[in-house]
Amino acid sequence: MKYDETQDKKQKHLADFSFAKNRAFYISGFAILCFWLTFCWQGLTTVVEIWYGNEIFNHGFFIVPGAFYLIYLKRYELLSKPIQTSALSLAVIIPALLLYIIGIAGDIQLFLHAATFTLLPALIWLLIGTQAAKTIFFPLVFMLFSIPVGEQLIPYLQEIAADGSVALLHLSGVPLFRSGLYIEIPQGRFLVAEACSGVSFFIASFVIGSLYAYLNLVSAKRRAVFVAISLIFPVLANIVRVYGIILIAYWTDMEHAAGADHLIYGWFFFAFVIICLLGIGELLRTPVTGSIVSSTHGEVEEADDGKLAKPVVSQPVLIGVISLLILGLLWLSAITRTPSALPAGQTISLNALNDATCGMASWFPKVHQPDSQTHVYLLNVNCNVQLYTAWFSETDNELVSDLHRIFDPEQYSLSHTTNISTNGLTFTIYHVVSTNGEKLSIVRWYYVDDTLFTSSVKTKVHQLKNILLGNASGGRMYVLAAEGHDSDELENAITAIISGF
């Protein structure tokens, strides 16, 4: 048997990095991990709930373990680099700590999750230093895929899928009528719903494409091209999927591609898309010759002296980070929400607008856990304008949240939006169409601290300022809905209501 000198050197590298010789390094790493788990506990628990409860983000369970496995593959090259703490990482750590605290104070989960999975790679960078971190740059960045973000793209992907499929149906000679996200053919009506947006395909393709490019493509240019393809390809493929479902229904007189069929087709189609994507990657892949050594698979890169540099732990840097974490925990424990009392005067004035002769309304917004809510018709508008209000004390609920919907997406589809200006404020009008053809124009605004806000972002910032100052942050949501897509009646109702504030 031939003696493998290279393997012997690798084992020697690992032996040189033993716990006995580098006790301070391992203890520091363990301490930082414990502080990260403690500090980011709320971010971790909430993100796990999202990973488990939302199929779009199920992949989040595998990102951090996968990143650590990628680091393991690079262990020999990593350990051949000088390993010493880097103060440069504080430029990422300190903003991430502040972002987490703001996320806690404002109950903004996106901030919590972004800070949590920015802190982890930044703390690893702090521990091992800049040169070593460059060796595992992709695994560290790959951890950011753990952040459950991307649902905001759903409306845009729905619109793209509807536009593309309608264009292909026109080319195929299929007669159709489109109203918003509803596509109607002689055999029936289809809705490009959120499940048909392809956001799951989009995110999964991006993650898989990035990982494949790192593991199999050497050229930076080829990697960039393949990642771009992994973003564009699933969008185009989803257009074809929606087009194919409608076309099959047209050909078979709705016998196929209706009901649950299109969901089953979607999973098979997704598998086909991934196979095609990997096939494109193989076409871009450059064969590795014997003279080329790919560091991706963990080949050792010898240090200048052929030995490992002893890890150097900068105690002031670590003490500074730990102090920041402790101060952050103390700040978080000091922040208490002041419950906001329900202003009775507003409720009484709104009840005076009620008109019992209008009967039950077909429209009702989907609002998550308000403290109180009122739904009335406005007087003297022939039952054409409805007003919904909800009060949020910010105790176990949020005034501004992605969970709130001004219309039920299962019953209504967004057709288009317009803007109107009145009383020095600009309001966005959402024009929607129901499954039975009913048209509504809907507008929403917020009222906090005797101030009216038409922007959800400005409302959230104002609430955050109140929380950090120890003030109450509760507020009221107003939603107006008028029949038809003519905004004149809606504008008059807005003016009448806000003039009473």
C-alpha positions as CSV (number, residue, x, y, z in Angstrom):
1,M,0.0,0.0,0.0
2,K,1.4,3.4,-1.0
3,Y,2.0,5.8,1.9
4,D,-0.3,8.9,1.6
5,E,1.8,11.8,2.8
6,T,-0.9,14.4,2.1
7,Q,-3.4,12.6,4.3
8,D,-0.8,12.4,7.1
9,K,-0.2,16.2,6.9
10,K,-4.0,16.8,7.1
11,Q,-4.2,14.6,10.2
12,K,-1.2,16.5,11.7
13,H,-3.0,19.8,11.1
14,L,-6.0,18.6,13.0
15,A,-3.8,17.3,15.8
16,D,-2.1,20.7,16.0
17,F,-5.5,22.2,16.5
18,S,-6.4,20.1,19.6
19,F,-8.4,21.3,22.5
20,A,-5.4,21.1,24.9
21,K,-3.3,23.4,22.9
22,N,-6.0,25.9,22.0
23,R,-8.2,25.9,25.1
24,A,-8.8,29.7,25.1
25,F,-10.0,29.6,21.5
26,Y,-12.5,26.8,22.0
27,I,-13.8,28.3,25.3
28,S,-14.2,31.7,23.6
29,G,-16.1,30.1,20.7
30,F,-18.4,28.2,23.1
31,A,-19.1,31.4,25.1
32,I,-19.9,33.4,22.0
33,L,-22.3,30.6,20.8
34,C,-24.1,30.6,24.2
35,F,-24.4,34.3,24.2
36,W,-25.8,34.2,20.6
37,L,-28.4,31.6,21.6
38,T,-29.4,33.6,24.7
39,F,-29.5,37.0,23.1
40,C,-31.4,35.8,20.0
41,W,-33.7,33.3,21.7
42,Q,-36.8,35.2,20.8
43,G,-35.7,35.5,17.2
44,L,-34.9,31.8,17.0
45,T,-38.2,30.7,18.5
46,T,-40.3,32.9,16.2
47,V,-38.3,31.9,13.1
48,V,-38.8,28.2,13.9
49,E,-42.5,28.7,14.0
50,I,-42.4,30.3,10.6
51,W,-40.2,27.6,9.1
52,Y,-42.6,24.9,10.4
53,G,-45.9,26.7,9.7
54,N,-45.2,28.2,6.3
55,E,-44.2,25.7,3.5
56,I,-42.5,28.5,1.6
57,F,-39.7,28.6,4.3
58,N,-39.5,24.9,5.2
59,H,-35.9,24.9,3.8
60,G,-34.9,27.2,6.7
61,F,-34.3,24.1,8.9
62,F,-31.5,22.9,6.7
63,I,-29.6,26.2,6.0
64,V,-27.4,26.6,9.1
65,P,-26.6,22.9,9.4
66,G,-25.8,22.9,5.7
67,A,-23.6,26.0,6.1
68,F,-21.6,24.3,8.9
69,Y,-21.2,21.2,6.7
70,L,-19.8,23.4,4.0
71,I,-17.4,24.9,6.6
72,Y,-16.4,21.3,7.5
73,L,-15.6,20.6,3.9
74,K,-13.2,23.5,4.0
75,R,-11.6,22.6,7.4
76,Y,-8.1,21.9,6.1
77,E,-7.8,25.1,4.1
78,L,-9.5,27.0,7.0
79,L,-7.0,25.7,9.6
80,S,-4.0,26.6,7.4
81,K,-4.9,30.3,7.7
82,P,-3.9,32.6,10.6
83,I,-6.8,32.5,13.1
84,Q,-7.1,35.5,15.3
85,T,-9.9,37.7,16.4
86,S,-10.8,40.6,14.2
87,A,-12.2,43.9,15.4
88,L,-13.4,44.7,11.9
89,S,-16.3,42.3,12.5
90,L,-17.7,44.8,15.0
91,A,-18.8,46.9,12.0
92,V,-21.4,44.2,11.4
93,I,-22.0,43.0,14.9
94,I,-22.9,46.4,16.5
95,P,-25.6,47.3,13.9
96,A,-27.0,43.8,14.1
97,L,-27.3,44.1,17.8
98,L,-29.1,47.4,17.5
99,L,-31.4,46.0,14.7
100,Y,-32.3,43.1,17.0
101,I,-33.2,45.5,19.9
102,I,-35.3,47.6,17.5
103,G,-37.0,44.5,16.3
104,I,-37.8,43.5,19.9
105,A,-39.1,47.0,20.8
106,G,-41.2,47.4,17.7
107,D,-42.2,43.7,17.5
108,I,-40.8,43.6,13.9
109,Q,-40.0,40.0,13.2
110,L,-38.2,40.7,10.0
111,F,-35.6,42.8,12.0
112,L,-35.4,40.0,14.6
113,H,-34.7,37.3,12.1
114,A,-32.3,39.4,9.9
115,A,-30.3,40.4,13.0
116,T,-30.2,36.8,14.4
117,F,-28.7,35.3,11.2
118,T,-26.4,38.2,10.6
119,L,-25.0,38.0,14.1
120,L,-24.1,34.3,13.8
121,P,-21.7,34.6,10.8
122,A,-20.4,37.9,12.1
123,L,-19.5,36.3,15.5
124,I,-17.7,33.5,13.6
125,W,-15.8,36.2,11.7
126,L,-14.9,37.8,15.0
127,L,-13.6,34.6,16.4
128,I,-11.5,33.3,13.5
129,G,-10.4,36.6,11.8
130,T,-10.7,38.1,8.4
131,Q,-8.2,35.9,6.5
132,A,-9.8,32.7,7.7
133,A,-13.3,34.1,7.2
134,K,-12.5,34.8,3.6
135,T,-11.9,31.0,3.1
136,I,-15.5,30.2,4.2
137,F,-17.1,33.4,2.9
138,F,-19.9,31.6,1.0
139,P,-21.0,29.3,4.0
140,L,-21.2,32.4,6.2
141,V,-23.3,34.3,3.7
142,F,-25.3,31.2,3.0
143,M,-26.6,31.4,6.6
144,L,-28.6,34.5,5.5
145,F,-31.0,32.2,3.6
146,S,-32.4,31.2,7.0
147,I,-34.2,34.6,7.1
148,P,-37.8,34.0,6.1
149,V,-38.2,36.8,3.6
150,G,-39.7,36.7,0.1
151,E,-43.5,36.7,0.7
152,Q,-43.5,40.4,-0.2
153,L,-42.8,39.3,-3.8
154,I,-46.1,37.3,-4.1
155,P,-48.2,40.1,-5.6
156,Y,-45.5,40.9,-8.2
157,L,-45.1,37.2,-9.1
158,Q,-48.8,36.8,-9.4
159,E,-49.0,39.8,-11.8
160,I,-46.1,38.4,-13.8
161,A,-47.6,34.9,-14.0
162,A,-51.0,36.4,-15.1
163,D,-49.4,38.7,-17.7
164,G,-47.2,36.0,-19.2
165,S,-49.9,33.3,-19.3
166,V,-52.4,35.6,-20.9
167,A,-49.9,36.5,-23.6
168,L,-49.2,32.8,-24.3
169,L,-53.0,32.1,-24.4
170,H,-53.5,34.9,-26.9
171,L,-50.7,33.4,-29.0
172,S,-52.5,30.0,-28.8
173,G,-55.8,31.4,-29.9
174,V,-57.6,30.8,-26.7
175,P,-60.5,33.3,-26.2
176,L,-60.4,34.9,-22.7
177,F,-61.3,37.8,-20.6
178,R,-59.0,39.1,-17.8
179,S,-60.1,41.1,-14.8
180,G,-57.2,41.7,-12.4
181,L,-55.9,38.2,-11.5
182,Y,-59.0,36.5,-12.8
183,I,-58.6,34.8,-16.2
184,E,-61.9,33.7,-17.7
185,I,-62.2,31.3,-20.6
186,P,-65.5,29.9,-22.1
187,Q,-65.1,26.8,-19.9
188,G,-64.6,28.6,-16.6
189,R,-62.8,31.1,-14.6
190,F,-59.3,30.8,-13.1
191,L,-57.6,32.9,-10.4
192,V,-53.9,33.3,-10.3
193,A,-53.9,33.0,-6.5
194,E,-51.0,33.3,-4.0
195,A,-50.3,29.6,-4.3
196,C,-49.9,30.1,-8.1
197,S,-47.4,32.9,-7.7
198,G,-44.5,30.5,-7.8
199,V,-42.8,32.1,-4.8
200,S,-41.9,28.7,-3.4
201,F,-40.3,27.7,-6.7
202,F,-38.5,31.1,-6.8
203,I,-36.9,30.9,-3.3
204,A,-36.0,27.2,-3.5
205,S,-34.5,27.7,-7.0
206,F,-32.4,30.6,-5.7
207,V,-31.1,28.6,-2.7
208,I,-30.3,25.5,-4.8
209,G,-28.8,27.5,-7.6
210,S,-26.5,29.4,-5.2
211,L,-25.4,26.2,-3.6
212,Y,-24.8,24.4,-6.9
213,A,-22.8,27.4,-8.2
214,Y,-20.6,27.3,-5.2
215,L,-20.0,23.6,-5.2
216,N,-19.6,23.0,-8.9
217,L,-18.6,26.1,-10.7
218,V,-15.1,27.6,-10.4
219,S,-15.4,30.8,-12.5
220,A,-16.9,33.8,-10.7
221,K,-18.5,34.8,-14.0
222,R,-20.1,31.4,-14.5
223,R,-21.4,31.4,-10.9
224,A,-23.0,34.8,-11.4
225,V,-24.6,33.7,-14.6
226,F,-26.0,30.6,-13.1
227,V,-27.4,32.4,-10.0
228,A,-29.1,34.9,-12.4
229,I,-30.5,31.9,-14.3
230,S,-31.8,30.4,-11.1
231,L,-33.7,33.6,-10.4
232,I,-35.2,34.0,-13.9
233,F,-35.9,30.4,-14.9
234,P,-38.5,29.6,-12.2
235,V,-40.4,32.8,-13.0
236,L,-40.6,31.8,-16.7
237,A,-41.4,28.2,-15.8
238,N,-44.2,29.3,-13.6
239,I,-45.7,31.3,-16.4
240,V,-45.6,28.1,-18.6
241,R,-47.2,26.2,-15.7
242,V,-50.1,28.6,-15.4
243,Y,-50.5,28.7,-19.1
244,G,-50.5,24.9,-19.4
245,I,-53.1,24.5,-16.6
246,I,-55.5,26.8,-18.4
247,L,-54.8,25.3,-21.8
248,I,-55.4,21.8,-20.5
249,A,-58.7,22.9,-19.0
250,Y,-59.7,24.6,-22.3
251,W,-58.9,21.5,-24.3
252,T,-60.6,19.0,-21.9
253,D,-63.6,21.2,-21.1
254,M,-62.5,21.5,-17.4
255,E,-62.2,17.7,-16.9
256,H,-58.5,18.1,-16.0
257,A,-56.4,20.8,-14.4
258,A,-59.2,21.9,-12.2
259,G,-59.5,21.6,-8.4
260,A,-56.5,19.9,-6.7
261,D,-55.1,18.7,-10.1
262,H,-53.2,21.9,-10.7
263,L,-51.5,21.6,-7.2
264,I,-50.3,18.1,-8.1
265,Y,-49.1,19.2,-11.5
266,G,-47.3,22.0,-9.7
267,W,-45.1,19.6,-7.6
268,F,-44.2,17.5,-10.6
269,F,-43.5,20.6,-12.6
270,F,-41.3,22.0,-9.8
271,A,-39.2,18.8,-9.8
272,F,-38.9,19.1,-13.5
273,V,-37.7,22.7,-13.2
274,I,-35.0,21.8,-10.6
275,I,-33.8,19.0,-12.9
276,C,-33.6,21.4,-15.8
277,L,-31.8,24.0,-13.7
278,L,-29.2,21.4,-12.6
279,G,-28.9,20.4,-16.3
280,I,-28.1,24.0,-17.2
281,G,-25.5,24.0,-14.4
282,E,-23.8,20.9,-15.9
283,L,-23.6,22.7,-19.2
284,L,-21.9,25.6,-17.6
285,R,-19.6,23.4,-15.5
286,T,-15.9,23.3,-16.4
287,P,-14.3,19.8,-16.2
288,V,-11.7,19.7,-13.5
289,T,-8.3,18.5,-14.7
290,G,-5.7,16.9,-12.6
291,S,-3.7,20.1,-12.3
292,I,-6.6,22.0,-10.8
293,V,-7.3,21.7,-7.1
294,S,-10.7,22.8,-6.0
295,S,-10.7,24.2,-2.6
296,T,-14.5,23.7,-2.3
297,H,-14.0,20.1,-1.5
298,G,-11.7,20.7,1.4
299,E,-8.2,20.4,-0.2
300,V,-5.6,21.7,2.2
301,E,-3.7,24.8,1.3
302,E,-0.3,24.7,3.1
303,A,0.7,27.7,5.2
304,D,4.0,29.4,4.5
305,D,5.8,27.4,7.1
306,G,3.7,24.2,6.6
307,K,2.2,24.4,10.0
308,L,-0.9,25.9,11.6
309,A,-0.6,29.4,13.1
310,K,-1.7,29.2,16.7
311,P,-5.1,30.9,17.2
312,V,-4.8,34.2,18.9
313,V,-7.8,35.3,21.0
314,S,-7.9,39.1,21.5
315,Q,-9.4,39.3,25.0
316,P,-10.4,43.0,24.8
317,V,-12.4,42.4,21.6
318,L,-14.2,39.4,23.1
319,I,-14.9,41.2,26.3
320,G,-16.3,44.2,24.4
321,V,-18.7,42.0,22.4
322,I,-19.8,40.1,25.5
323,S,-20.4,43.4,27.3
324,L,-22.5,44.6,24.3
325,L,-24.6,41.5,24.5
326,I,-25.1,41.9,28.3
327,L,-26.0,45.6,27.9
328,G,-28.4,44.6,25.1
329,L,-30.1,42.0,27.3
330,L,-30.4,44.6,30.1
331,W,-31.9,47.1,27.7
332,L,-34.4,44.6,26.4
333,S,-35.5,43.7,30.0
334,A,-35.9,47.4,30.7
335,I,-38.3,47.9,27.7
336,T,-41.9,47.5,28.8
337,R,-44.9,48.2,26.7
338,T,-47.4,50.7,28.1
339,P,-50.9,49.4,27.3
340,S,-53.0,51.9,25.4
341,A,-56.5,52.5,26.6
342,L,-59.3,52.4,24.0
343,P,-60.5,56.0,23.3
344,A,-64.2,55.7,23.9
345,G,-65.0,58.9,22.0
346,Q,-64.0,57.5,18.7
347,T,-66.2,54.4,19.1
348,I,-69.3,56.5,19.9
349,S,-68.8,58.8,16.9
350,L,-68.4,55.8,14.6
351,N,-71.5,54.1,15.9
352,A,-73.5,57.2,15.0
353,L,-72.7,56.4,11.4
354,N,-74.4,53.0,11.4
355,D,-77.3,52.3,9.1
356,A,-79.1,49.1,10.0
357,T,-81.2,49.1,6.8
358,C,-78.2,48.1,4.6
359,G,-78.2,44.5,5.9
360,M,-75.2,42.2,5.9
361,A,-72.1,43.2,4.0
362,S,-70.3,40.8,1.6
363,W,-66.9,42.5,2.2
364,F,-65.0,42.2,5.4
365,P,-61.3,42.6,5.9
366,K,-59.1,39.9,7.5
367,V,-57.6,41.5,10.6
368,H,-55.5,39.6,13.2
369,Q,-56.5,39.9,16.9
370,P,-57.7,43.5,17.3
371,D,-58.8,44.6,20.8
372,S,-62.1,45.8,19.3
373,Q,-63.5,46.3,15.9
374,T,-66.5,48.0,14.3
375,H,-68.1,47.5,10.8
376,V,-70.7,50.0,9.7
377,Y,-72.3,51.6,6.6
378,L,-72.0,55.3,6.2
379,L,-75.2,57.3,6.2
380,N,-76.5,59.1,3.1
381,V,-74.5,57.1,0.6
382,N,-77.2,54.6,-0.4
383,C,-75.4,51.7,1.4
384,N,-72.5,52.0,-1.1
385,V,-69.7,52.8,1.4
386,Q,-68.6,50.7,4.3
387,L,-66.3,51.6,7.1
388,Y,-64.3,49.2,9.2
389,T,-62.3,50.3,12.2
390,A,-60.1,48.3,14.6
391,W,-58.3,49.3,17.8
392,F,-54.9,47.8,18.7
393,S,-53.4,48.3,22.1
394,E,-50.1,46.7,20.9
395,T,-50.4,44.2,23.7
396,D,-50.2,40.8,22.0
397,N,-51.3,42.4,18.7
398,E,-50.0,44.8,16.1
399,L,-51.5,47.8,14.4
400,V,-49.2,47.4,11.4
401,S,-48.8,43.8,10.4
402,D,-48.5,41.6,7.3
403,L,-51.2,39.4,8.8
404,H,-53.8,42.1,8.2
405,R,-55.6,42.0,4.8
406,I,-57.9,44.7,3.6
407,F,-59.7,42.1,1.5
408,D,-59.9,38.3,1.6
409,P,-57.6,37.0,-1.2
410,E,-59.7,33.9,-1.6
411,Q,-62.8,36.1,-2.6
412,Y,-61.2,39.1,-4.2
413,S,-58.4,39.8,-6.6
414,L,-56.5,43.1,-6.9
415,S,-57.2,44.8,-10.3
416,H,-55.1,47.9,-10.0
417,T,-54.3,50.8,-7.6
418,T,-54.7,54.6,-7.9
419,N,-53.7,57.5,-5.6
420,I,-55.9,60.4,-4.5
421,S,-54.9,63.5,-2.5
422,T,-57.2,65.2,0.0
423,N,-56.6,67.4,3.0
424,G,-52.9,67.4,2.2
425,L,-52.6,63.6,2.4
426,T,-52.1,61.0,-0.3
427,F,-54.2,57.8,-0.1
428,T,-53.7,54.6,-2.1
429,I,-56.9,53.2,-3.5
430,Y,-57.0,49.4,-4.1
431,H,-59.5,48.4,-6.8
432,V,-60.5,44.7,-6.4
433,V,-62.8,42.3,-8.2
434,S,-64.7,39.5,-6.5
435,T,-65.3,35.9,-7.7
436,N,-68.8,36.9,-8.8
437,G,-67.7,40.1,-10.5
438,E,-68.4,42.6,-7.7
439,K,-66.1,45.6,-7.9
440,L,-64.8,47.5,-4.8
441,S,-62.5,50.4,-4.1
442,I,-60.7,50.1,-0.8
443,V,-58.5,52.5,1.2
444,R,-56.7,52.2,4.5
445,W,-55.1,54.5,6.9
446,Y,-53.9,54.6,10.6
447,Y,-54.5,57.0,13.5
448,V,-51.9,57.1,16.3
449,D,-51.3,59.9,18.9
450,D,-53.9,62.2,17.2
451,T,-51.9,61.9,14.0
452,L,-53.2,60.4,10.7
453,F,-50.8,58.2,8.7
454,T,-51.4,56.8,5.2
455,S,-48.1,55.0,5.2
456,S,-47.6,51.8,7.2
457,V,-43.9,52.3,7.4
458,K,-44.3,55.8,8.9
459,T,-46.8,54.5,11.3
460,K,-44.5,51.7,12.5
461,V,-41.6,54.2,12.9
462,H,-43.8,56.5,15.0
463,Q,-44.9,53.6,17.2
464,L,-41.3,52.4,17.6
465,K,-40.3,55.9,18.7
466,N,-43.1,55.8,21.3
467,I,-41.9,52.4,22.6
468,L,-38.3,53.5,23.0
469,L,-39.4,56.6,24.9
470,G,-41.6,54.5,27.2
471,N,-44.9,55.9,25.8
472,A,-48.1,54.1,24.7
473,S,-48.0,52.9,21.1
474,G,-51.6,51.8,20.4
475,G,-53.6,53.0,17.5
476,R,-56.6,52.6,15.2
477,M,-56.9,51.2,11.7
478,Y,-59.5,52.6,9.3
479,V,-60.6,50.8,6.2
480,L,-63.1,52.2,3.7
481,A,-64.7,50.2,0.9
482,A,-67.0,51.7,-1.8
483,E,-68.8,49.8,-4.5
484,G,-67.4,50.2,-8.0
485,H,-64.1,51.5,-9.2
486,D,-65.0,55.2,-9.2
487,S,-63.0,56.9,-6.5
488,D,-65.2,60.1,-6.2
489,E,-67.6,58.7,-3.6
490,L,-64.7,57.2,-1.7
491,E,-62.8,60.5,-1.7
492,N,-65.9,62.3,-0.3
493,A,-66.2,59.7,2.5
494,I,-62.5,60.0,3.4
495,T,-62.9,63.8,3.6
496,A,-66.0,63.6,5.8
497,I,-64.4,61.1,8.2
498,I,-61.0,62.8,8.7
499,S,-62.5,66.2,9.0
500,G,-64.0,64.9,12.3
501,F,-60.6,64.0,13.8
